[in-house]
Amino acid sequence: MPNIWKRVKQGAIFYVLALISPEMINAMPFTATPQLQFSERYFENFDARTNLRSDDYISSAVASLQLEYKFPQGHLGTSYSFESTYSRNNNLTNKFNGNHSGSLDYTYGARRWSAGIKGSVVSTPSGESISQLNEGVLIHGTDFLQESAGVNGKYLLSRQWDISMSYDYVNNEYTSVQYVDSETHSASSSLVETLSSFDQLALMGGVNYFRYKPGSNSKSLTSNVQWTHRAGEFTVIQAGAGVGVTTGWSVFGLFDLNLNRKIERGSVSADYSRNMGSGGGMAGTSTINQQVTVSVSKTLWQDLNGNISASYGDSIGAIPGSNYHARSWNNTVGLSYLLLKWLNSSLSYIHYDQDTEGRVTESLRSNQFLLMLSTNLSPWRPF
């Protein structure tokens, strides 16, 4: 009897895939890519709560698998990863933690149009101990579940013009009563004109709905213009500006500026952005986030690479009367080296400093040293 049910399930999956795209069943390329990652981390102030701050050594192992079907009009991909962590100095019941994440995406396109769907689930049962970054702010750990899904479509009006639309849903849930669960619905559209082989202009608009549990709801409308310029072979500049209106008719500006330049055996990038966020479970309201980041990466010698980055972030409650405000500084210096053709290694130092006001955030300073080994395996093809 179990074999019969197994065959029924296999047949049902085969039939659904055939309805989505017959080409997928016609033995087009299939790949499976496994990956393993091991890390050892020293974490100063691993618990963000003032009265419980201490240092810890955290070991981590991650196993992941990515599957992909490719066919002439698109692809179907799925991935799964499991992370196991061990904290030496954590005396609570969660010395061992297991984090799960999975995703699914499907795209299909014809000559003038394309469409796609995606979904993902992330579960991080980190308990009430290890601090974690949440929308750029370091907070004490909590069990966290995130579910997301989205659809998108694009249509080529002409050689110069195309239009696209998308809808995204994100649901965040926390076990700690200090955090605010949130549900986000976002719909957006854009009209893009290709001015030349070097310039592109985009007009974009969006509607966002934030639902907080417990708490009130928040809505926003956004509209902005974005220009992309390719200055020769090595430099890309992207700049945008717009306006947003949120609940209570609060008006705020939207800005983004991005510079990427290739240098000899490396690259340099500088970014500035001002946009809206969901509050990351901390603010209980939508937030206005600003961030400045500068990073440099360079090949120092053969298979030895170096990188350095510095960023500053500022986040405030978007609704009048909100007392949430967070400022953070994050600096990273790292080296990576290819030990074997299939094995990478890296060593990083991370300094984090934040000054916050709000219901679940606290000001703190933290230093981390991270040693990591990760595999670099080629995709496996069964046929």
Backbone torsions as a table, in degrees:
resi	resn	phi	psi	omega
1	MET	NA	-45.7	178.4
2	PRO	-57.2	-37.1	179.2
3	ASN	-63.8	-36.1	178.8
4	ILE	-63.5	-46.7	179.5
5	TRP	-63.5	-36.3	178.1
6	LYS	-62.0	-43.1	179.3
7	ARG	-67.6	-35.3	178.1
8	VAL	-63.5	-44.4	179.5
9	LYS	-64.0	-44.2	179.4
10	GLN	-62.1	-41.4	179.3
11	GLY	-65.1	-38.7	179.1
12	ALA	-64.5	-43.2	178.5
13	ILE	-62.7	-44.4	179.4
14	PHE	-60.1	-42.3	-177.9
15	TYR	-66.4	-43.0	179.1
16	VAL	-62.1	-44.8	178.9
17	LEU	-63.7	-36.1	179.5
18	ALA	-66.8	-36.6	176.9
19	LEU	-66.7	-39.9	-179.6
20	ILE	-65.3	-47.1	-178.2
21	SER	-160.1	108.7	178.5
22	PRO	-60.5	-30.1	-178.4
23	GLU	-60.6	-29.3	-176.9
24	MET	-64.5	-31.7	-176.8
25	ILE	-81.1	-16.7	-176.9
26	ASN	-82.6	39.3	171.4
27	ALA	56.2	41.5	172.0
28	MET	-77.7	165.3	-170.1
29	PRO	-53.6	132.6	174.4
30	PHE	-121.9	135.5	178.6
31	THR	-131.6	148.6	174.1
32	ALA	-128.2	124.6	-177.6
33	THR	-122.0	106.7	176.1
34	PRO	-88.4	157.6	176.3
35	GLN	-152.0	142.4	175.3
36	LEU	-123.3	145.7	-179.8
37	GLN	-145.2	132.3	179.0
38	PHE	-126.1	139.0	-179.3
39	SER	-145.1	152.8	174.7
40	GLU	-128.6	127.7	-172.7
41	ARG	-132.7	132.5	168.3
42	TYR	-96.7	127.0	-172.9
43	PHE	-126.0	108.0	174.0
44	GLU	-79.4	134.5	-177.9
45	ASN	57.6	52.6	-176.5
46	PHE	-67.6	-18.6	173.2
47	ASP	-108.1	120.7	-173.1
48	ALA	-73.1	-11.9	-179.1
49	ARG	-76.1	133.1	-172.0
50	THR	-55.9	-43.8	-174.1
51	ASN	-80.6	-4.6	-177.8
52	LEU	-123.9	13.0	-175.7
53	ARG	-68.4	134.0	176.3
54	SER	-160.3	170.6	179.4
55	ASP	-94.0	158.9	-179.8
56	ASP	-154.0	158.2	172.8
57	TYR	-113.8	123.3	-172.5
58	ILE	-120.6	123.6	176.0
59	SER	-101.0	141.6	-176.4
60	SER	-140.3	143.0	174.3
61	ALA	-134.5	131.5	-177.9
62	VAL	-125.7	130.0	173.6
63	ALA	-120.2	130.5	-178.1
64	SER	-138.7	156.0	179.2
65	LEU	-142.4	129.7	178.3
66	GLN	-119.3	127.1	179.1
67	LEU	-114.2	142.0	-179.0
68	GLU	-148.9	131.7	168.9
69	TYR	-104.2	130.9	174.5
70	LYS	-115.5	139.0	176.2
71	PHE	-143.6	168.5	-170.4
72	PRO	-53.7	-35.4	-175.3
73	GLN	-97.8	0.8	-178.6
74	GLY	165.6	-149.6	-179.3
75	HIS	-159.4	160.3	172.9
76	LEU	-124.7	122.9	-177.4
77	GLY	-131.2	148.5	175.8
78	THR	-146.3	151.6	-179.9
79	SER	-145.7	154.9	176.9
80	TYR	-145.9	139.3	176.0
81	SER	-139.5	148.2	176.9
82	PHE	-130.3	129.6	179.4
83	GLU	-118.8	130.0	175.7
84	SER	-115.0	128.2	-179.3
85	THR	-122.6	150.7	178.6
86	TYR	-133.5	126.3	-179.0
87	SER	-108.9	119.3	-175.7
88	ARG	-69.2	-41.0	-173.6
89	ASN	-97.2	5.6	-179.7
90	ASN	-89.5	113.6	-176.3
91	ASN	-91.7	3.7	179.1
92	LEU	-78.9	-179.2	-176.0
93	THR	-73.3	-11.5	-176.6
94	ASN	-103.3	45.7	172.0
95	LYS	-62.4	-33.2	174.2
96	PHE	-106.8	134.5	177.2
97	ASN	-131.0	147.7	175.5
98	GLY	-126.4	119.7	-179.5
99	ASN	-108.5	136.2	-178.0
100	HIS	-119.7	146.4	171.8
101	SER	-151.9	143.5	179.5
102	GLY	-147.6	152.3	-179.0
103	SER	-146.5	158.6	177.9
104	LEU	-145.2	132.2	175.4
105	ASP	-143.7	145.5	-177.7
106	TYR	-139.1	129.3	177.5
107	THR	-128.0	145.8	178.3
108	TYR	-144.9	136.4	-177.4
109	GLY	-144.2	154.2	173.9
110	ALA	-120.4	-159.5	-173.5
111	ARG	-65.2	-41.3	-174.6
112	ARG	-115.7	-3.0	-176.6
113	TRP	-143.7	160.8	174.7
114	SER	-149.4	154.0	179.6
115	ALA	-146.5	156.8	-179.1
116	GLY	-154.9	156.7	173.0
117	ILE	-131.1	153.6	179.9
118	LYS	-151.4	158.4	177.1
119	GLY	-161.5	153.2	179.0
120	SER	-155.5	155.9	175.9
121	VAL	-135.1	131.2	177.3
122	VAL	-127.2	126.8	178.3
123	SER	-125.9	119.0	-179.1
124	THR	-126.7	87.9	178.8
125	PRO	-79.0	72.2	-176.0
126	SER	-88.5	1.7	174.9
127	GLY	64.4	-154.6	-176.2
128	GLU	-103.5	43.0	-174.5
129	SER	-131.6	-84.6	-168.0
130	ILE	-63.3	127.4	178.9
131	SER	-68.2	152.0	-179.6
132	GLN	-145.1	152.3	177.4
133	LEU	-79.8	133.2	178.7
134	ASN	-136.4	108.1	-173.7
135	GLU	51.6	42.5	174.7
136	GLY	85.0	0.0	-178.3
137	VAL	-115.4	134.0	179.6
138	LEU	-83.0	118.4	-178.6
139	ILE	-126.2	160.1	177.8
140	HIS	-71.8	150.0	-170.4
141	GLY	-66.1	155.2	173.8
142	THR	-156.6	155.0	174.0
143	ASP	-60.9	133.0	-171.6
144	PHE	-136.6	134.7	176.5
145	LEU	-130.3	126.5	177.3
146	GLN	-125.6	128.4	175.9
147	GLU	-119.7	133.0	-179.0
148	SER	-140.9	153.1	178.4
149	ALA	-154.9	156.7	-179.5
150	GLY	-165.1	157.9	174.5
151	VAL	-132.4	151.3	178.5
152	ASN	-151.4	155.6	179.2
153	GLY	-148.6	151.3	-179.0
154	LYS	-142.2	138.3	179.4
155	TYR	-132.0	131.2	-179.7
156	LEU	-88.8	107.1	-179.2
157	LEU	-73.3	-39.9	178.7
158	SER	-159.0	-171.9	177.7
159	ARG	-65.2	-25.2	-176.1
160	GLN	-104.1	-23.4	-172.8
161	TRP	-119.1	140.2	170.2
162	ASP	-145.7	153.6	-179.1
163	ILE	-126.3	142.8	179.9
164	SER	-140.2	153.0	178.6
165	MET	-140.1	150.2	179.6
166	SER	-151.3	156.0	173.7
167	TYR	-136.6	134.0	-179.4
168	ASP	-131.9	141.0	178.3
169	TYR	-126.1	132.0	178.2
170	VAL	-135.3	129.6	177.2
171	ASN	-122.2	121.3	179.8
172	ASN	-113.3	129.5	179.4
173	GLU	-130.6	138.1	-179.5
174	TYR	-125.0	147.5	176.2
175	THR	-83.6	-27.3	-179.5
176	SER	-72.6	133.4	-179.7
177	VAL	-71.6	-11.4	178.7
178	GLN	-75.7	-15.6	-177.8
179	TYR	-103.2	156.0	-178.1
180	VAL	-107.2	118.4	174.3
181	ASP	-65.8	148.5	-178.5
182	SER	-141.1	152.5	177.8
183	GLU	-132.4	125.4	-174.5
184	THR	-121.4	130.8	172.9
185	HIS	-119.3	125.2	-177.9
186	SER	-132.6	128.3	175.2
187	ALA	-123.5	135.5	-178.0
188	SER	-144.6	160.2	176.6
189	SER	-146.2	156.5	179.6
190	SER	-148.4	147.2	175.7
191	LEU	-121.3	117.9	-172.1
192	VAL	-115.3	131.8	174.7
193	GLU	-115.9	126.3	174.9
194	THR	-89.5	105.6	-175.3
195	LEU	-75.0	-38.5	179.3
196	SER	-161.9	-175.6	177.5
197	SER	-69.7	-8.7	-178.5
198	PHE	-112.3	-20.0	-172.0
199	ASP	-129.6	144.1	177.9
200	GLN	-143.2	138.3	-178.7
201	LEU	-122.9	134.4	-177.4
202	ALA	-130.1	135.2	172.2
203	LEU	-108.4	123.9	-173.3
204	MET	-129.5	147.0	176.7
205	GLY	-143.7	153.1	-177.7
206	GLY	-154.0	156.0	175.3
207	VAL	-126.6	129.6	-179.4
208	ASN	-124.6	139.2	175.7
209	TYR	-128.9	120.5	-180.0
210	PHE	-111.1	126.9	177.7
211	ARG	-117.7	124.0	-176.2
212	TYR	-110.9	139.7	-176.6
213	LYS	-131.4	104.8	-4.0
214	PRO	-80.7	167.3	179.0
215	GLY	136.0	-178.4	-178.4
216	SER	-94.4	171.4	178.5
217	ASN	-95.9	159.4	-179.1
218	SER	-141.3	141.8	179.0
219	LYS	-127.9	154.9	176.8
220	SER	-152.0	150.3	173.3
221	LEU	-120.3	136.8	180.0
222	THR	-130.8	149.2	176.9
223	SER	-150.8	131.3	-179.8
224	ASN	-155.2	164.3	178.9
225	VAL	-118.0	137.5	-178.5
226	GLN	-131.3	134.4	-179.6
227	TRP	-120.2	133.0	178.5
228	THR	-120.6	129.2	-177.8
229	HIS	-130.7	129.7	175.9
230	ARG	-102.8	107.8	-178.0
231	ALA	-92.2	86.6	-178.6
232	GLY	77.0	-157.4	-174.1
233	GLU	-85.9	-19.4	-168.2
234	PHE	-114.2	-9.8	-173.2
235	THR	-128.1	132.7	175.2
236	VAL	-127.4	128.6	179.3
237	ILE	-118.8	133.9	177.7
238	GLN	-132.4	128.5	-178.2
239	ALA	-137.5	142.5	-180.0
240	GLY	-149.1	154.3	178.0
241	ALA	-151.3	148.3	-180.0
242	GLY	-170.4	-164.8	-177.3
243	VAL	-140.7	148.2	176.7
244	GLY	-129.8	146.5	178.2
245	VAL	-126.4	127.1	-177.3
246	THR	-119.3	178.6	-178.3
247	THR	-51.9	136.5	-176.5
248	GLY	86.3	7.9	179.9
249	TRP	59.2	35.8	172.0
250	SER	-79.1	128.7	-177.4
251	VAL	-108.9	133.9	179.5
252	PHE	-140.6	156.5	-179.6
253	GLY	-89.3	147.2	175.7
254	LEU	-114.6	131.5	-179.0
255	PHE	-143.0	148.7	169.4
256	ASP	-153.2	140.0	178.6
257	LEU	-142.5	126.1	-176.0
258	ASN	-135.5	131.6	177.2
259	LEU	-128.0	123.8	175.9
260	ASN	-124.9	128.7	-179.7
261	ARG	-137.8	131.6	173.8
262	LYS	-81.8	133.7	174.7
263	ILE	-118.0	177.3	-179.5
264	GLU	-61.0	115.3	178.1
265	ARG	61.2	31.2	178.7
266	GLY	-176.6	-165.0	-179.6
267	SER	-152.6	156.7	177.7
268	VAL	-130.7	137.9	177.0
269	SER	-139.8	147.5	176.4
270	ALA	-138.2	132.4	-175.9
271	ASP	-135.1	142.6	168.6
272	TYR	-135.7	134.9	179.0
273	SER	-143.6	147.1	173.4
274	ARG	-136.6	110.6	-174.9
275	ASN	-145.3	-173.3	-178.2
276	MET	-109.3	142.1	177.3
277	GLY	-127.2	174.5	-177.7
278	SER	-86.2	-10.5	-177.5
279	GLY	99.3	-11.1	174.3
280	GLY	58.1	31.1	179.0
281	GLY	79.5	-1.5	-173.5
282	MET	-104.6	-40.6	-170.9
283	ALA	-86.3	-27.3	-174.9
284	GLY	71.9	13.5	178.0
285	THR	-158.2	165.3	176.1
286	SER	-66.5	154.4	-175.5
287	THR	-127.0	156.8	172.3
288	ILE	-107.1	118.9	-172.7
289	ASN	-113.7	132.9	172.9
290	GLN	-119.6	141.9	179.1
291	GLN	-149.7	138.1	175.0
292	VAL	-122.4	129.2	-178.4
293	THR	-136.9	135.3	174.5
294	VAL	-128.6	132.0	-178.9
295	SER	-142.8	149.0	178.5
296	VAL	-135.8	133.1	173.9
297	SER	-130.8	143.5	-174.8
298	LYS	-156.8	142.8	172.5
299	THR	-79.5	115.7	-176.1
300	LEU	-84.5	-38.8	-178.6
301	TRP	-166.1	116.6	178.9
302	GLN	46.3	-108.8	-177.0
303	ASP	-94.8	14.0	179.0
304	LEU	-101.0	120.5	-179.6
305	ASN	-119.2	148.0	177.7
306	GLY	-125.8	153.1	177.2
307	ASN	-148.0	149.2	177.2
308	ILE	-144.9	138.6	-179.7
309	SER	-147.2	151.3	177.1
310	ALA	-141.3	137.5	-179.6
311	SER	-143.7	151.0	175.2
312	TYR	-130.0	133.0	179.4
313	GLY	-126.8	148.4	178.6
314	ASP	-139.9	124.9	-176.7
315	SER	-133.0	130.1	178.6
316	ILE	-132.4	156.9	176.0
317	GLY	-65.6	133.9	-176.8
318	ALA	-80.1	-20.6	-177.7
319	ILE	-90.0	133.3	177.8
320	PRO	-54.8	135.9	-179.7
321	GLY	95.8	-9.7	178.2
322	SER	-70.8	136.1	-179.7
323	ASN	-98.3	11.3	-177.6
324	TYR	-82.9	128.8	176.7
325	HIS	-155.3	126.9	-179.1
326	ALA	-135.9	132.5	174.6
327	ARG	-123.9	137.9	-176.0
328	SER	-143.4	150.0	175.7
329	TRP	-125.9	131.4	-176.6
330	ASN	-135.9	117.8	-178.5
331	ASN	-124.2	136.4	-177.4
332	THR	-135.2	135.9	173.2
333	VAL	-129.2	131.8	-175.9
334	GLY	-149.3	158.6	174.8
335	LEU	-129.5	144.3	175.3
336	SER	-134.7	145.9	-176.5
337	TYR	-143.4	135.1	178.4
338	LEU	-85.3	100.7	-178.5
339	LEU	-69.3	-46.5	177.4
340	LEU	-134.7	171.0	-179.7
341	LYS	-58.8	-29.4	-176.4
342	TRP	-112.0	8.0	-175.1
343	LEU	-134.8	120.6	177.3
344	ASN	-104.2	152.0	174.2
345	SER	-133.3	152.7	178.5
346	SER	-152.0	151.6	176.8
347	LEU	-134.9	127.0	-175.5
348	SER	-133.6	148.7	169.8
349	TYR	-118.8	131.2	-177.1
350	ILE	-126.7	125.5	174.9
351	HIS	-113.5	130.1	-177.9
352	TYR	-131.1	134.6	-179.7
353	ASP	-139.7	133.5	179.4
354	GLN	-143.0	150.0	177.2
355	ASP	-128.1	114.8	-170.7
356	THR	-132.3	157.0	171.8
357	GLU	-136.2	128.8	-178.9
358	GLY	160.1	-176.3	-170.0
359	ARG	-78.3	-32.2	-175.4
360	VAL	-129.6	13.0	-179.2
361	THR	-113.9	150.7	179.7
362	GLU	-138.0	149.2	176.9
363	SER	-71.6	138.8	179.4
364	LEU	-163.8	169.2	174.9
365	ARG	-132.0	136.8	-176.5
366	SER	-141.9	145.6	174.8
367	ASN	-124.6	141.9	179.2
368	GLN	-136.4	144.0	170.1
369	PHE	-120.0	130.1	-173.7
370	LEU	-129.6	121.0	174.4
371	LEU	-110.9	127.3	-173.0
372	MET	-136.0	141.3	170.8
373	LEU	-121.5	132.9	-179.8
374	SER	-143.0	144.9	179.7
375	THR	-82.2	155.7	177.6
376	ASN	-132.8	74.2	-172.3
377	LEU	-91.7	145.1	177.8
378	SER	-75.5	149.1	178.0
379	PRO	-59.7	141.1	178.7
380	TRP	-96.1	132.3	-179.2
381	ARG	-118.6	119.4	-179.4
382	PRO	-75.5	-17.7	178.2
383	PHE	-152.0	NA	NA
